[in-house]
Amino acid sequence: IKYKENIGKGTPIPDLPEVKRVKETQKHISSVLYKEDLGTGIPTPVTPEIERVKRNQEHISSVLYKEGLGTGIPTPVTPEMERAKRNQENISSVLYKEGLGIGTPVPVTPEMERVKRNQENFSSVLYKEDLGTGTPTPVTPEIERVKRNQENFSSVLYKEDLGTGTPTPVTPEIERVKRNQENFSSV
């Protein structure tokens, strides 16, 4: 809001061809203006192709596809259908634990112990337990530079010690850019 305060008259610049093109495109894209100057339409005859499309739309419709269904022809239960039903039961999130039976114990191998230790390291609760003491590292100029950069990147600290800005005069180029921004504005 404040950037528009104390705006001068500026120098009018004629619409460039690119600006004219953008304005024309905005008129075409506009959801309000595209219906202006529409005129009356020319009715098209109902062709066999249009009838075919209408019938397809009725078949695709989620409401009409069950109308006039009639009776079905029962199919015998084939071994393939039984196999598919068993697979569906195995895939089911409810039935996959039913009739589980007894498992075969597996010996604990060194690889399994290594994986368990890694899982404990990845745990969000246990990764800080038994931390031990660290090895101090000297503060090098590189570490100091990285810390300063982190402070610059911080979303809290980047505005501290901001200082005052230098005002710039409103030039014809800035006026032109502002007008272009208004043309591109989604509002």
N, C-alpha and C positions, 0 to 999 in steps of 0.2 A: 504494500500500500504506500509506504513512504517513498519508494523510488519514483512515483509520479508527482510528488510535491515539487514545487518550484521548477516545473518543466517550462522551458522557453518555447517560443513559437517554432523555431527550427526552420529549415529550408525545405520547401516542398520539392519532392523528386517525382518526376513522371513515372507511372507504372512501367516497370521493365517487362519485356516479353515473358520472362520466367514468372514474375508475379501475376501477370495476366493469366498465364497457363494454370498456375496454382488456384487462382480464384475460380476459373472456369471448371477445373476439376472438382473443387469444393461444391460448386453448384450441382454437378452431376452426381456426386456422392451423397449429397444431403438427403436425409430421409424425409424432409418436408417438401423440398422443391422438386423432387423427381416426378411428382404427380401433377404439377402445374402444366398447363397447355397439353393435357393428355388427349383431349378430343374423344370422339366416339370410336369404338372398335368395329372391326368388320367380323361378323359372325362366320365361323368356319363350319362347313357341313360335317356331320358325323360320319366319319369314314370307318371302314372295317378296322383300321389300325387303332383309332380312338376307342372303338368298342372293345377291342382286345385289351387295351391298357386299362379300361374301366373294370373289365372282368378280373384282370390281374390284381388291381387294387382291392377288389372285393375279397379275393383269395388271401391277400396279404393282411387284410384288416384283422385286428385282434378280436373284434366283436363278431364279425360275420363268418369267420372260418369254420364255426361249428354248426351253422345253420344248414339244414338239409343233409345231415351227416349220413343217416341211414344206418343199417346194421353192418357190422364188420364180419369178416370171414375168419373163424378161429384157426390159428396155426398150431401144429403139434409142437410140443416142447422138445427141442433137439438137444443133443449133447453140448453143442456150442452155446445154446441159450443157458443151459445149466451152468456151464463154466463161467459165463459172463455174470450170472447171478452170484455165484460163489466169490468171484473177484470183487463185485460190488460190496458184498458183506465184508470182505477183507479190507477194502478201502474205507468202509464206513468208520466215522470217528467214534461211534458208540460201540459197535460190535467187535472191534479189532482185538479187545482184551478178553472176550468171552472164550472159554475153552482153551485157555492158554497152555496148561500142562506144566510139567516140570522142566526146567532148563538144565543145560549141561554146564557145570562149573568150568571156568577157564582159569588156568594158573596166572598169577600176577607176574607179568614179565617186566624186565627193566624198562622197556619202552612204555608200558602202561603206567609205571611209576613216574616216568619223566613227564608224560602227558598230564597226570594228576597234579604234579608240582606246577606245571605251566598253567593249568586251570586255576590253581590257587593264586598264582601271580596275577592272572587276568582279573580275578575277582575284585569288584568295586569295594568290597568290605575288607578283605584280607590283605590287600596289596601293601598296606602301611604297617602291618604287624611285623614285629622282629626286624625293624628297619636297620638298627645298628648305627654306627657312627660313620660319617662321610669323610672323604679326604678333601681338605680345603684346597682351593685353587687360587693362585694369585690373580688379582684384578689387573688385567692387561688393558692397554688402550683399546683394543678391539672390543673387549667386554663392556668398557665404559661407553663406547660408541653405540653398541647395540642397546644398552640401557637407555641412552638418550633417545634413540630412535623409537624405542617402545613407549617412552613418555610422549613423544610426538604423535604416535599412533593412538594413544589412549583416548577413548571417547569422553573422558572426564577432564583430562588435563590439556587438551589441545586449545582450549579457549583462554587458559590462564596466561597472563602477561601478553595480552593481545596487542595493546598499543592502539594508536589512532591511525585511521586510514587517510589516504591522500585523495581528496575529491578530484574528479576528472571532469572537464567541461563536456557538455552535450554537443557532440559534433553531428553533422549531417549523416555521417556513416552510422553513428549510434542510433539516430532517429530511424534510419532505414531498417536497421536490424530489429528495432523494437516493433516497427510495423509488420515486418515479416513474421516475427514471433506471434503477433496477434493473429496473423492470417493462419499460422499453423496451429494455433491454440485449439485444443479439443473443446473448449467452452465456447 
